[in-house]
Structure formats: structure tokens, C-alpha cells
């Protein structure tokens, strides 16, 4: 039984975005397995990490900092 765990900052995904992500990840798992029956046994868990619960390079990374970082790379 495939289990995919996804970690995102709390509040960064709407219910619609979560639904879309679960559908697309499930589709990718089914394609990778090559067996359509695996769809009914595929679990996707979206874990929301509270703001300040992320760290990188020994420092706390907030949701605002992540947003600013992605905006500057566009």
C-alpha cells in the first residue's frame, strides 16, 4: 500500500489546492506502479507544519520568509 507524506507550511494550501495535490500525487503513484488497482490503496497525507516549525541552515524559517524567497526567484 503506497503512502506519500507531504509537508507544507500551515495555511499555505486551500482545501481546493489540497484536493488537487492529492489527485495529482495519486495519479503519479499509479503511473509509477503501472497497476491501476493501486489507486484504491494509495494514501496521501498532507501534514501542515506550524509557522516557525521549519528550519534551514540552522535557522528558523517562517512562512513569510518562504513566500519572499519564492517571489525573488520568479
N, CA, C, O and CB atoms as a CASP TS submission, in Angstrom:
PFRMAT TS
TARGET T0000
AUTHOR 0000-0000-0000
METHOD Language model
MODEL 1
PARENT N/A
ATOM      1  N   UNK     1       0.852  -1.160   0.000  1.00  0.00           N
ATOM      2  CA  UNK     1       0.000   0.000   0.000  1.00  0.00           C
ATOM      3  C   UNK     1       0.907   1.234   0.000  1.00  0.00           C
ATOM      4  O   UNK     1       1.625   1.462   0.974  1.00  0.00           O
ATOM      5  CB  UNK     1      -0.975  -0.008   1.226  1.00  0.00           C
ATOM      6  N   UNK     2       0.890   2.032  -1.067  1.00  0.00           N
ATOM      7  CA  UNK     2       1.704   3.243  -1.123  1.00  0.00           C
ATOM      8  C   UNK     2       1.211   4.303  -0.138  1.00  0.00           C
ATOM      9  O   UNK     2       0.009   4.508   0.029  1.00  0.00           O
ATOM     10  CB  UNK     2       1.705   3.809  -2.538  1.00  0.00           C
ATOM     11  N   UNK     3       2.157   4.961   0.502  1.00  0.00           N
ATOM     12  CA  UNK     3       1.871   6.074   1.396  1.00  0.00           C
ATOM     13  C   UNK     3       2.814   7.211   1.035  1.00  0.00           C
ATOM     14  O   UNK     3       4.034   7.055   1.077  1.00  0.00           O
ATOM     15  CB  UNK     3       2.025   5.662   2.899  1.00  0.00           C
ATOM     16  N   UNK     4       2.240   8.351   0.681  1.00  0.00           N
ATOM     17  CA  UNK     4       3.021   9.537   0.348  1.00  0.00           C
ATOM     18  C   UNK     4       2.745  10.579   1.417  1.00  0.00           C
ATOM     19  O   UNK     4       1.590  10.911   1.686  1.00  0.00           O
ATOM     20  CB  UNK     4       2.674  10.081  -1.085  1.00  0.00           C
ATOM     21  N   UNK     5       3.811  11.097   2.029  1.00  0.00           N
ATOM     22  CA  UNK     5       3.665  12.149   3.027  1.00  0.00           C
ATOM     23  C   UNK     5       4.228  13.449   2.459  1.00  0.00           C
ATOM     24  O   UNK     5       5.349  13.494   1.953  1.00  0.00           O
ATOM     25  CB  UNK     5       4.382  11.765   4.357  1.00  0.00           C
ATOM     26  N   UNK     6       3.432  14.490   2.554  1.00  0.00           N
ATOM     27  CA  UNK     6       3.805  15.803   2.054  1.00  0.00           C
ATOM     28  C   UNK     6       3.749  16.772   3.225  1.00  0.00           C
ATOM     29  O   UNK     6       2.771  16.801   3.971  1.00  0.00           O
ATOM     30  CB  UNK     6       2.869  16.264   0.883  1.00  0.00           C
ATOM     31  N   UNK     7       4.793  17.556   3.379  1.00  0.00           N
ATOM     32  CA  UNK     7       4.842  18.542   4.456  1.00  0.00           C
ATOM     33  C   UNK     7       4.800  19.934   3.847  1.00  0.00           C
ATOM     34  O   UNK     7       5.603  20.272   2.978  1.00  0.00           O
ATOM     35  CB  UNK     7       6.115  18.358   5.332  1.00  0.00           C
ATOM     36  N   UNK     8       3.851  20.737   4.318  1.00  0.00           N
ATOM     37  CA  UNK     8       3.695  22.108   3.830  1.00  0.00           C
ATOM     38  C   UNK     8       3.524  23.041   5.022  1.00  0.00           C
ATOM     39  O   UNK     8       3.116  22.602   6.098  1.00  0.00           O
ATOM     40  CB  UNK     8       2.481  22.225   2.855  1.00  0.00           C
ATOM     41  N   UNK     9       3.832  24.331   4.839  1.00  0.00           N
ATOM     42  CA  UNK     9       3.571  25.277   5.915  1.00  0.00           C
ATOM     43  C   UNK     9       2.062  25.379   6.181  1.00  0.00           C
ATOM     44  O   UNK     9       1.264  25.422   5.244  1.00  0.00           O
ATOM     45  CB  UNK     9       4.155  26.666   5.566  1.00  0.00           C
ATOM     46  N   UNK    10       1.685  25.417   7.443  1.00  0.00           N
ATOM     47  CA  UNK    10       0.275  25.554   7.809  1.00  0.00           C
ATOM     48  C   UNK    10      -0.316  26.799   7.158  1.00  0.00           C
ATOM     49  O   UNK    10       0.275  27.879   7.197  1.00  0.00           O
ATOM     50  CB  UNK    10       0.111  25.618   9.345  1.00  0.00           C
ATOM     51  N   UNK    11      -1.487  26.628   6.563  1.00  0.00           N
ATOM     52  CA  UNK    11      -2.186  27.748   5.951  1.00  0.00           C
ATOM     53  C   UNK    11      -1.740  28.081   4.539  1.00  0.00           C
ATOM     54  O   UNK    11      -2.242  29.035   3.946  1.00  0.00           O
ATOM     55  CB  UNK    11      -2.021  28.939   6.794  1.00  0.00           C
ATOM     56  N   UNK    12      -0.811  27.319   3.990  1.00  0.00           N
ATOM     57  CA  UNK    12      -0.311  27.652   2.656  1.00  0.00           C
ATOM     58  C   UNK    12      -1.151  27.048   1.530  1.00  0.00           C
ATOM     59  O   UNK    12      -1.023  27.459   0.376  1.00  0.00           O
ATOM     60  CB  UNK    12       1.114  27.187   2.521  1.00  0.00           C
ATOM     61  N   UNK    13      -2.001  26.084   1.852  1.00  0.00           N
ATOM     62  CA  UNK    13      -2.838  25.455   0.832  1.00  0.00           C
ATOM     63  C   UNK    13      -4.309  25.565   1.198  1.00  0.00           C
ATOM     64  O   UNK    13      -4.701  25.333   2.342  1.00  0.00           O
ATOM     65  CB  UNK    13      -2.450  23.986   0.647  1.00  0.00           C
ATOM     66  N   UNK    14      -5.117  25.923   0.205  1.00  0.00           N
ATOM     67  CA  UNK    14      -6.564  25.918   0.412  1.00  0.00           C
ATOM     68  C   UNK    14      -7.065  24.483   0.302  1.00  0.00           C
ATOM     69  O   UNK    14      -6.320  23.592  -0.107  1.00  0.00           O
ATOM     70  CB  UNK    14      -7.288  26.845  -0.621  1.00  0.00           C
ATOM     71  N   UNK    15      -8.315  24.259   0.664  1.00  0.00           N
ATOM     72  CA  UNK    15      -8.902  22.917   0.553  1.00  0.00           C
ATOM     73  C   UNK    15      -8.874  22.457  -0.903  1.00  0.00           C
ATOM     74  O   UNK    15      -8.618  21.284  -1.175  1.00  0.00           O
ATOM     75  CB  UNK    15     -10.359  22.903   1.098  1.00  0.00           C
ATOM     76  N   UNK    16      -9.135  23.367  -1.837  1.00  0.00           N
ATOM     77  CA  UNK    16      -9.101  23.027  -3.260  1.00  0.00           C
ATOM     78  C   UNK    16      -7.691  22.629  -3.701  1.00  0.00           C
ATOM     79  O   UNK    16      -7.522  21.681  -4.468  1.00  0.00           O
ATOM     80  CB  UNK    16      -9.601  24.209  -4.103  1.00  0.00           C
ATOM     81  N   UNK    17      -6.692  23.346  -3.220  1.00  0.00           N
ATOM     82  CA  UNK    17      -5.304  23.026  -3.571  1.00  0.00           C
ATOM     83  C   UNK    17      -4.902  21.658  -3.008  1.00  0.00           C
ATOM     84  O   UNK    17      -4.211  20.891  -3.678  1.00  0.00           O
ATOM     85  CB  UNK    17      -4.348  24.121  -3.043  1.00  0.00           C
ATOM     86  N   UNK    18      -5.327  21.358  -1.794  1.00  0.00           N
ATOM     87  CA  UNK    18      -5.028  20.054  -1.192  1.00  0.00           C
ATOM     88  C   UNK    18      -5.672  18.937  -2.007  1.00  0.00           C
ATOM     89  O   UNK    18      -5.035  17.921  -2.286  1.00  0.00           O
ATOM     90  CB  UNK    18      -5.521  20.001   0.274  1.00  0.00           C
ATOM     91  N   UNK    19      -6.923  19.124  -2.384  1.00  0.00           N
ATOM     92  CA  UNK    19      -7.629  18.130  -3.174  1.00  0.00           C
ATOM     93  C   UNK    19      -6.908  17.885  -4.500  1.00  0.00           C
ATOM     94  O   UNK    19      -6.723  16.739  -4.910  1.00  0.00           O
ATOM     95  CB  UNK    19      -9.074  18.576  -3.425  1.00  0.00           C
ATOM     96  N   UNK    20      -6.505  18.964  -5.161  1.00  0.00           N
ATOM     97  CA  UNK    20      -5.791  18.866  -6.431  1.00  0.00           C
ATOM     98  C   UNK    20      -4.459  18.135  -6.250  1.00  0.00           C
ATOM     99  O   UNK    20      -4.092  17.291  -7.068  1.00  0.00           O
ATOM    100  CB  UNK    20      -5.555  20.267  -7.023  1.00  0.00           C
ATOM    101  N   UNK    21      -3.739  18.463  -5.179  1.00  0.00           N
ATOM    102  CA  UNK    21      -2.453  17.827  -4.914  1.00  0.00           C
ATOM    103  C   UNK    21      -2.639  16.323  -4.674  1.00  0.00           C
ATOM    104  O   UNK    21      -1.878  15.508  -5.197  1.00  0.00           O
ATOM    105  CB  UNK    21      -1.765  18.489  -3.696  1.00  0.00           C
ATOM    106  N   UNK    22      -3.642  15.966  -3.889  1.00  0.00           N
ATOM    107  CA  UNK    22      -3.896  14.549  -3.598  1.00  0.00           C
ATOM    108  C   UNK    22      -4.219  13.791  -4.877  1.00  0.00           C
ATOM    109  O   UNK    22      -3.726  12.683  -5.085  1.00  0.00           O
ATOM    110  CB  UNK    22      -5.051  14.399  -2.587  1.00  0.00           C
ATOM    111  N   UNK    23      -5.040  14.380  -5.729  1.00  0.00           N
ATOM    112  CA  UNK    23      -5.382  13.723  -7.001  1.00  0.00           C
ATOM    113  C   UNK    23      -4.146  13.534  -7.874  1.00  0.00           C
ATOM    114  O   UNK    23      -3.935  12.453  -8.423  1.00  0.00           O
ATOM    115  CB  UNK    23      -6.439  14.542  -7.761  1.00  0.00           C
ATOM    116  N   UNK    24      -3.326  14.581  -8.008  1.00  0.00           N
ATOM    117  CA  UNK    24      -2.151  14.508  -8.883  1.00  0.00           C
ATOM    118  C   UNK    24      -1.087  13.555  -8.343  1.00  0.00           C
ATOM    119  O   UNK    24      -0.463  12.822  -9.109  1.00  0.00           O
ATOM    120  CB  UNK    24      -1.549  15.892  -9.065  1.00  0.00           C
ATOM    121  N   UNK    25      -0.883  13.565  -7.041  1.00  0.00           N
ATOM    122  CA  UNK    25       0.100  12.657  -6.445  1.00  0.00           C
ATOM    123  C   UNK    25      -0.381  11.207  -6.586  1.00  0.00           C
ATOM    124  O   UNK    25       0.412  10.318  -6.896  1.00  0.00           O
ATOM    125  CB  UNK    25       0.340  13.010  -4.945  1.00  0.00           C
ATOM    126  N   UNK    26      -1.654  10.974  -6.363  1.00  0.00           N
ATOM    127  CA  UNK    26      -2.204   9.629  -6.536  1.00  0.00           C
ATOM    128  C   UNK    26      -2.025   9.165  -7.978  1.00  0.00           C
ATOM    129  O   UNK    26      -1.628   8.025  -8.222  1.00  0.00           O
ATOM    130  CB  UNK    26      -3.695   9.597  -6.145  1.00  0.00           C
ATOM    131  N   UNK    27      -2.319  10.051  -8.937  1.00  0.00           N
ATOM    132  CA  UNK    27      -2.124   9.712 -10.355  1.00  0.00           C
ATOM    133  C   UNK    27      -0.661   9.343 -10.628  1.00  0.00           C
ATOM    134  O   UNK    27      -0.387   8.393 -11.362  1.00  0.00           O
ATOM    135  CB  UNK    27      -2.553  10.896 -11.260  1.00  0.00           C
ATOM    136  N   UNK    28       0.268  10.087 -10.043  1.00  0.00           N
ATOM    137  CA  UNK    28       1.695   9.819 -10.251  1.00  0.00           C
ATOM    138  C   UNK    28       2.092   8.464  -9.659  1.00  0.00           C
ATOM    139  O   UNK    28       2.886   7.737 -10.256  1.00  0.00           O
ATOM    140  CB  UNK    28       2.548  10.939  -9.624  1.00  0.00           C
ATOM    141  N   UNK    29       1.550   8.125  -8.502  1.00  0.00           N
ATOM    142  CA  UNK    29       1.848   6.833  -7.877  1.00  0.00           C
ATOM    143  C   UNK    29       1.322   5.694  -8.751  1.00  0.00           C
ATOM    144  O   UNK    29       2.019   4.706  -8.983  1.00  0.00           O
ATOM    145  CB  UNK    29       1.230   6.755  -6.457  1.00  0.00           C
ATOM    146  N   UNK    30       0.095   5.843  -9.228  1.00  0.00           N
ATOM    147  CA  UNK    30      -0.493   4.804 -10.087  1.00  0.00           C
ATOM    148  C   UNK    30       0.343   4.626 -11.350  1.00  0.00           C
ATOM    149  O   UNK    30       0.592   3.500 -11.779  1.00  0.00           O
ATOM    150  CB  UNK    30      -1.955   5.162 -10.459  1.00  0.00           C
ATOM    151  N   UNK    31       0.774   5.734 -11.942  1.00  0.00           N
ATOM    152  CA  UNK    31       1.609   5.655 -13.147  1.00  0.00           C
ATOM    153  C   UNK    31       2.944   4.976 -12.838  1.00  0.00           C
ATOM    154  O   UNK    31       3.404   4.132 -13.607  1.00  0.00           O
ATOM    155  CB  UNK    31       1.853   7.065 -13.730  1.00  0.00           C
ATOM    156  N   UNK    32       3.560   5.339 -11.728  1.00  0.00           N
ATOM    157  CA  UNK    32       4.851   4.746 -11.360  1.00  0.00           C
ATOM    158  C   UNK    32       4.725   3.251 -11.083  1.00  0.00           C
ATOM    159  O   UNK    32       5.606   2.472 -11.448  1.00  0.00           O
ATOM    160  CB  UNK    32       5.428   5.453 -10.133  1.00  0.00           C
ATOM    161  N   UNK    33       3.647   2.857 -10.449  1.00  0.00           N
ATOM    162  CA  UNK    33       3.429   1.434 -10.134  1.00  0.00           C
ATOM    163  C   UNK    33       3.056   0.648 -11.393  1.00  0.00           C
ATOM    164  O   UNK    33       3.372  -0.535 -11.515  1.00  0.00           O
ATOM    165  CB  UNK    33       2.319   1.277  -9.064  1.00  0.00           C
ATOM    166  N   UNK    34       2.381   1.321 -12.324  1.00  0.00           N
ATOM    167  CA  UNK    34       1.947   0.646 -13.541  1.00  0.00           C
ATOM    168  C   UNK    34       0.785  -0.304 -13.340  1.00  0.00           C
ATOM    169  O   UNK    34       0.513  -1.161 -14.180  1.00  0.00           O
ATOM    170  CB  UNK    34       3.083  -0.099 -14.124  1.00  0.00           C
ATOM    171  N   UNK    35       0.092  -0.142 -12.202  1.00  0.00           N
ATOM    172  CA  UNK    35      -1.037  -1.014 -11.880  1.00  0.00           C
ATOM    173  C   UNK    35      -2.203  -0.155 -11.408  1.00  0.00           C
ATOM    174  O   UNK    35      -2.164   0.360 -10.290  1.00  0.00           O
ATOM    175  CB  UNK    35      -0.647  -2.065 -10.794  1.00  0.00           C
ATOM    176  N   UNK    36      -3.238   0.013 -12.226  1.00  0.00           N
ATOM    177  CA  UNK    36      -4.372   0.864 -11.843  1.00  0.00           C
ATOM    178  C   UNK    36      -5.026   0.483 -10.520  1.00  0.00           C
ATOM    179  O   UNK    36      -5.579   1.348  -9.842  1.00  0.00           O
ATOM    180  CB  UNK    36      -5.402   0.825 -12.917  1.00  0.00           C
ATOM    181  N   UNK    37      -4.976  -0.797 -10.138  1.00  0.00           N
ATOM    182  CA  UNK    37      -5.619  -1.232  -8.898  1.00  0.00           C
ATOM    183  C   UNK    37      -5.001  -0.564  -7.665  1.00  0.00           C
ATOM    184  O   UNK    37      -5.649  -0.468  -6.623  1.00  0.00           O
ATOM    185  CB  UNK    37      -5.525  -2.749  -8.767  1.00  0.00           C
ATOM    186  N   UNK    38      -3.753  -0.103  -7.781  1.00  0.00           N
ATOM    187  CA  UNK    38      -3.071   0.503  -6.633  1.00  0.00           C
ATOM    188  C   UNK    38      -3.745   1.811  -6.187  1.00  0.00           C
ATOM    189  O   UNK    38      -3.559   2.250  -5.051  1.00  0.00           O
ATOM    190  CB  UNK    38      -1.603   0.767  -6.980  1.00  0.00           C
ATOM    191  N   UNK    39      -4.530   2.434  -7.085  1.00  0.00           N
ATOM    192  CA  UNK    39      -5.214   3.690  -6.739  1.00  0.00           C
ATOM    193  C   UNK    39      -6.054   3.540  -5.473  1.00  0.00           C
ATOM    194  O   UNK    39      -6.041   4.419  -4.611  1.00  0.00           O
ATOM    195  CB  UNK    39      -6.106   4.149  -7.901  1.00  0.00           C
ATOM    196  N   UNK    40      -6.772   2.446  -5.360  1.00  0.00           N
ATOM    197  CA  UNK    40      -7.681   2.308  -4.209  1.00  0.00           C
ATOM    198  C   UNK    40      -6.943   2.097  -2.892  1.00  0.00           C
ATOM    199  O   UNK    40      -7.545   2.202  -1.823  1.00  0.00           O
ATOM    200  CB  UNK    40      -8.633   1.150  -4.438  1.00  0.00           C
ATOM    201  N   UNK    41      -5.642   1.799  -2.956  1.00  0.00           N
ATOM    202  CA  UNK    41      -4.853   1.562  -1.743  1.00  0.00           C
ATOM    203  C   UNK    41      -3.810   2.650  -1.480  1.00  0.00           C
ATOM    204  O   UNK    41      -2.998   2.526  -0.563  1.00  0.00           O
ATOM    205  CB  UNK    41      -4.164   0.222  -1.841  1.00  0.00           C
ATOM    206  N   UNK    42      -3.833   3.706  -2.280  1.00  0.00           N
ATOM    207  CA  UNK    42      -2.830   4.773  -2.153  1.00  0.00           C
ATOM    208  C   UNK    42      -3.296   5.824  -1.158  1.00  0.00           C
ATOM    209  O   UNK    42      -4.391   6.374  -1.272  1.00  0.00           O
ATOM    210  CB  UNK    42      -2.549   5.426  -3.522  1.00  0.00           C
ATOM    211  N   UNK    43      -2.438   6.087  -0.181  1.00  0.00           N
ATOM    212  CA  UNK    43      -2.702   7.113   0.830  1.00  0.00           C
ATOM    213  C   UNK    43      -1.810   8.305   0.555  1.00  0.00           C
ATOM    214  O   UNK    43      -0.628   8.148   0.247  1.00  0.00           O
ATOM    215  CB  UNK    43      -2.466   6.567   2.270  1.00  0.00           C
ATOM    216  N   UNK    44      -2.376   9.497   0.667  1.00  0.00           N
ATOM    217  CA  UNK    44      -1.600  10.735   0.579  1.00  0.00           C
ATOM    218  C   UNK    44      -1.922  11.533   1.838  1.00  0.00           C
ATOM    219  O   UNK    44      -3.077  11.880   2.085  1.00  0.00           O
ATOM    220  CB  UNK    44      -1.935  11.559  -0.745  1.00  0.00           C
ATOM    221  N   UNK    45      -0.900  11.818   2.624  1.00  0.00           N
ATOM    222  CA  UNK    45      -1.072  12.613   3.847  1.00  0.00           C
ATOM    223  C   UNK    45      -0.432  13.977   3.640  1.00  0.00           C
ATOM    224  O   UNK    45       0.749  14.077   3.305  1.00  0.00           O
ATOM    225  CB  UNK    45      -0.448  11.890   5.086  1.00  0.00           C
ATOM    226  N   UNK    46      -1.212  15.012   3.840  1.00  0.00           N
ATOM    227  CA  UNK    46      -0.669  16.366   3.792  1.00  0.00           C
ATOM    228  C   UNK    46      -0.536  16.829   5.243  1.00  0.00           C
ATOM    229  O   UNK    46      -1.529  17.012   5.947  1.00  0.00           O
ATOM    230  CB  UNK    46      -1.590  17.348   2.938  1.00  0.00           C
ATOM    231  N   UNK    47       0.690  17.010   5.662  1.00  0.00           N
ATOM    232  CA  UNK    47       0.989  17.428   7.029  1.00  0.00           C
ATOM    233  C   UNK    47       1.298  18.917   7.038  1.00  0.00           C
ATOM    234  O   UNK    47       2.205  19.378   6.346  1.00  0.00           O
ATOM    235  CB  UNK    47       2.176  16.617   7.616  1.00  0.00           C
ATOM    236  N   UNK    48       0.541  19.657   7.821  1.00  0.00           N
ATOM    237  CA  UNK    48       0.752  21.097   7.910  1.00  0.00           C
ATOM    238  C   UNK    48       1.641  21.417   9.112  1.00  0.00           C
ATOM    239  O   UNK    48       1.289  21.149  10.260  1.00  0.00           O
ATOM    240  CB  UNK    48      -0.601  21.843   8.017  1.00  0.00           C
ATOM    241  N   UNK    49       2.785  21.990   8.817  1.00  0.00           N
ATOM    242  CA  UNK    49       3.759  22.335   9.848  1.00  0.00           C
ATOM    243  C   UNK    49       3.469  23.756  10.333  1.00  0.00           C
ATOM    244  O   UNK    49       3.380  24.674   9.517  1.00  0.00           O
ATOM    245  CB  UNK    49       5.225  22.211   9.308  1.00  0.00           C
ATOM    246  N   UNK    50       3.322  23.955  11.648  1.00  0.00           N
ATOM    247  CA  UNK    50       3.052  25.293  12.173  1.00  0.00           C
ATOM    248  C   UNK    50       4.160  26.279  11.800  1.00  0.00           C
ATOM    249  O   UNK    50       5.323  25.898  11.669  1.00  0.00           O
ATOM    250  CB  UNK    50       2.892  25.240  13.691  1.00  0.00           C
ATOM    251  N   UNK    51       3.790  27.541  11.633  1.00  0.00           N
ATOM    252  CA  UNK    51       4.771  28.571  11.301  1.00  0.00           C
ATOM    253  C   UNK    51       5.872  28.581  12.354  1.00  0.00           C
ATOM    254  O   UNK    51       5.606  28.535  13.556  1.00  0.00           O
ATOM    255  CB  UNK    51       4.099  29.966  11.198  1.00  0.00           C
ATOM    256  N   UNK    52       7.089  28.640  11.888  1.00  0.00           N
ATOM    257  CA  UNK    52       8.231  28.590  12.787  1.00  0.00           C
ATOM    258  C   UNK    52       8.702  27.173  13.063  1.00  0.00           C
ATOM    259  O   UNK    52       9.692  26.974  13.767  1.00  0.00           O
ATOM    260  CB  UNK    52       7.891  29.264  14.076  1.00  0.00           C
ATOM    261  N   UNK    53       7.999  26.181  12.512  1.00  0.00           N
ATOM    262  CA  UNK    53       8.372  24.787  12.715  1.00  0.00           C
ATOM    263  C   UNK    53       9.307  24.263  11.634  1.00  0.00           C
ATOM    264  O   UNK    53       9.616  23.072  11.604  1.00  0.00           O
ATOM    265  CB  UNK    53       7.137  23.933  12.769  1.00  0.00           C
ATOM    266  N   UNK    54       9.756  25.138  10.753  1.00  0.00           N
ATOM    267  CA  UNK    54      10.713  24.779   9.706  1.00  0.00           C
ATOM    268  C   UNK    54      12.064  25.353  10.062  1.00  0.00           C
ATOM    269  O   UNK    54      12.150  26.399  10.706  1.00  0.00           O
ATOM    270  CB  UNK    54      10.249  25.287   8.315  1.00  0.00           C
ATOM    271  N   UNK    55      13.098  24.690   9.657  1.00  0.00           N
ATOM    272  CA  UNK    55      14.441  25.209   9.866  1.00  0.00           C
ATOM    273  C   UNK    55      15.324  24.850   8.690  1.00  0.00           C
ATOM    274  O   UNK    55      15.168  23.795   8.075  1.00  0.00           O
ATOM    275  CB  UNK    55      15.038  24.670  11.169  1.00  0.00           C
ATOM    276  N   UNK    56      16.258  25.745   8.385  1.00  0.00           N
ATOM    277  CA  UNK    56      17.212  25.502   7.312  1.00  0.00           C
ATOM    278  C   UNK    56      18.504  26.221   7.654  1.00  0.00           C
ATOM    279  O   UNK    56      18.486  27.367   8.105  1.00  0.00           O
ATOM    280  CB  UNK    56      16.653  25.974   5.933  1.00  0.00           C
ATOM    281  N   UNK    57      19.594  25.564   7.445  1.00  0.00           N
ATOM    282  CA  UNK    57      20.913  26.142   7.724  1.00  0.00           C
ATOM    283  C   UNK    57      21.035  26.601   9.171  1.00  0.00           C
ATOM    284  O   UNK    57      21.712  27.587   9.463  1.00  0.00           O
ATOM    285  CB  UNK    57      21.184  27.314   6.788  1.00  0.00           C
ATOM    286  N   UNK    58      20.385  25.892  10.063  1.00  0.00           N
ATOM    287  CA  UNK    58      20.478  26.203  11.483  1.00  0.00           C
ATOM    288  C   UNK    58      19.616  27.368  11.944  1.00  0.00           C
ATOM    289  O   UNK    58      19.776  27.852  13.064  1.00  0.00           O
ATOM    290  CB  UNK    58      21.876  26.488  11.821  1.00  0.00           C
ATOM    291  N   UNK    59      18.688  27.828  11.078  1.00  0.00           N
ATOM    292  CA  UNK    59      17.835  28.965  11.436  1.00  0.00           C
ATOM    293  C   UNK    59      16.368  28.630  11.192  1.00  0.00           C
ATOM    294  O   UNK    59      16.035  27.838  10.311  1.00  0.00           O
ATOM    295  CB  UNK    59      18.235  30.219  10.631  1.00  0.00           C
ATOM    296  N   UNK    60      15.501  29.244  11.986  1.00  0.00           N
ATOM    297  CA  UNK    60      14.063  29.093  11.803  1.00  0.00           C
ATOM    298  C   UNK    60      13.657  29.793  10.509  1.00  0.00           C
ATOM    299  O   UNK    60      14.114  30.898  10.218  1.00  0.00           O
ATOM    300  CB  UNK    60      13.276  29.668  13.020  1.00  0.00           C
ATOM    301  N   UNK    61      12.796  29.137   9.743  1.00  0.00           N
ATOM    302  CA  UNK    61      12.282  29.719   8.507  1.00  0.00           C
ATOM    303  C   UNK    61      10.771  29.859   8.652  1.00  0.00           C
ATOM    304  O   UNK    61      10.079  28.873   8.901  1.00  0.00           O
ATOM    305  CB  UNK    61      12.657  28.844   7.257  1.00  0.00           C
ATOM    306  N   UNK    62      10.259  31.070   8.497  1.00  0.00           N
ATOM    307  CA  UNK    62       8.826  31.332   8.627  1.00  0.00           C
ATOM    308  C   UNK    62       8.149  31.272   7.263  1.00  0.00           C
ATOM    309  O   UNK    62       8.818  31.291   6.230  1.00  0.00           O
ATOM    310  CB  UNK    62       8.581  32.705   9.285  1.00  0.00           C
ATOM    311  N   UNK    63       6.823  31.199   7.263  1.00  0.00           N
ATOM    312  CA  UNK    63       6.057  31.186   6.019  1.00  0.00           C
ATOM    313  C   UNK    63       6.302  32.472   5.234  1.00  0.00           C
ATOM    314  O   UNK    63       6.441  32.427   4.012  1.00  0.00           O
ATOM    315  CB  UNK    63       4.550  31.012   6.309  1.00  0.00           C
ATOM    316  N   UNK    64       6.357  33.605   5.907  1.00  0.00           N
ATOM    317  CA  UNK    64       6.633  34.872   5.219  1.00  0.00           C
ATOM    318  C   UNK    64       7.986  34.838   4.520  1.00  0.00           C
ATOM    319  O   UNK    64       8.112  35.305   3.388  1.00  0.00           O
ATOM    320  CB  UNK    64       6.587  36.040   6.209  1.00  0.00           C
ATOM    321  N   UNK    65       8.986  34.295   5.179  1.00  0.00           N
ATOM    322  CA  UNK    65      10.319  34.198   4.572  1.00  0.00           C
ATOM    323  C   UNK    65      10.291  33.281   3.355  1.00  0.00           C
ATOM    324  O   UNK    65      10.953  33.557   2.355  1.00  0.00           O
ATOM    325  CB  UNK    65      11.347  33.684   5.598  1.00  0.00           C
ATOM    326  N   UNK    66       9.520  32.182   3.435  1.00  0.00           N
ATOM    327  CA  UNK    66       9.403  31.273   2.287  1.00  0.00           C
ATOM    328  C   UNK    66       8.741  31.981   1.109  1.00  0.00           C
ATOM    329  O   UNK    66       9.180  31.845  -0.033  1.00  0.00           O
ATOM    330  CB  UNK    66       8.596  30.012   2.669  1.00  0.00           C
ATOM    331  N   UNK    67       7.678  32.743   1.396  1.00  0.00           N
ATOM    332  CA  UNK    67       6.980  33.480   0.342  1.00  0.00           C
ATOM    333  C   UNK    67       7.917  34.494  -0.312  1.00  0.00           C
ATOM    334  O   UNK    67       7.963  34.603  -1.538  1.00  0.00           O
ATOM    335  CB  UNK    67       5.735  34.192   0.913  1.00  0.00           C
ATOM    336  N   UNK    68       8.658  35.229   0.503  1.00  0.00           N
ATOM    337  CA  UNK    68       9.590  36.229  -0.030  1.00  0.00           C
ATOM    338  C   UNK    68      10.660  35.561  -0.885  1.00  0.00           C
ATOM    339  O   UNK    68      11.050  36.092  -1.925  1.00  0.00           O
ATOM    340  CB  UNK    68      10.246  37.025   1.115  1.00  0.00           C
ATOM    341  N   UNK    69      11.128  34.409  -0.452  1.00  0.00           N
ATOM    342  CA  UNK    69      12.168  33.692  -1.192  1.00  0.00           C
ATOM    343  C   UNK    69      11.665  33.246  -2.548  1.00  0.00           C
ATOM    344  O   UNK    69      12.386  33.353  -3.540  1.00  0.00           O
ATOM    345  CB  UNK    69      12.656  32.487  -0.397  1.00  0.00           C
ATOM    346  N   UNK    70      10.426  32.741  -2.610  1.00  0.00           N
ATOM    347  CA  UNK    70       9.889  32.280  -3.889  1.00  0.00           C
ATOM    348  C   UNK    70       9.552  33.443  -4.800  1.00  0.00           C
ATOM    349  O   UNK    70       9.630  33.307  -6.021  1.00  0.00           O
ATOM    350  CB  UNK    70       8.655  31.422  -3.669  1.00  0.00           C
ATOM    351  N   UNK    71       9.175  34.592  -4.235  1.00  0.00           N
ATOM    352  CA  UNK    71       8.884  35.771  -5.054  1.00  0.00           C
ATOM    353  C   UNK    71      10.140  36.327  -5.705  1.00  0.00           C
ATOM    354  O   UNK    71      10.079  36.832  -6.826  1.00  0.00           O
ATOM    355  CB  UNK    71       8.222  36.849  -4.212  1.00  0.00           C
ATOM    356  N   UNK    72      11.260  36.244  -5.032  1.00  0.00           N
ATOM    357  CA  UNK    72      12.505  36.789  -5.594  1.00  0.00           C
ATOM    358  C   UNK    72      13.113  35.870  -6.642  1.00  0.00           C
ATOM    359  O   UNK    72      13.968  36.295  -7.420  1.00  0.00           O
ATOM    360  CB  UNK    72      13.516  37.034  -4.487  1.00  0.00           C
ATOM    361  N   UNK    73      12.676  34.602  -6.668  1.00  0.00           N
ATOM    362  CA  UNK    73      13.219  33.670  -7.660  1.00  0.00           C
ATOM    363  C   UNK    73      12.370  33.595  -8.923  1.00  0.00           C
ATOM    364  O   UNK    73      12.715  32.872  -9.858  1.00  0.00           O
ATOM    365  CB  UNK    73      13.345  32.291  -7.055  1.00  0.00           C
ATOM    366  N   UNK    74      11.273  34.327  -8.959  1.00  0.00           N
ATOM    367  CA  UNK    74      10.405  34.304 -10.152  1.00  0.00           C
ATOM    368  C   UNK    74      10.969  35.153 -11.254  1.00  0.00           C
ATOM    369  O   UNK    74      10.372  35.250 -12.326  1.00  0.00           O
ATOM    370  CB  UNK    74       9.001  34.783  -9.811  1.00  0.00           C
TER
END
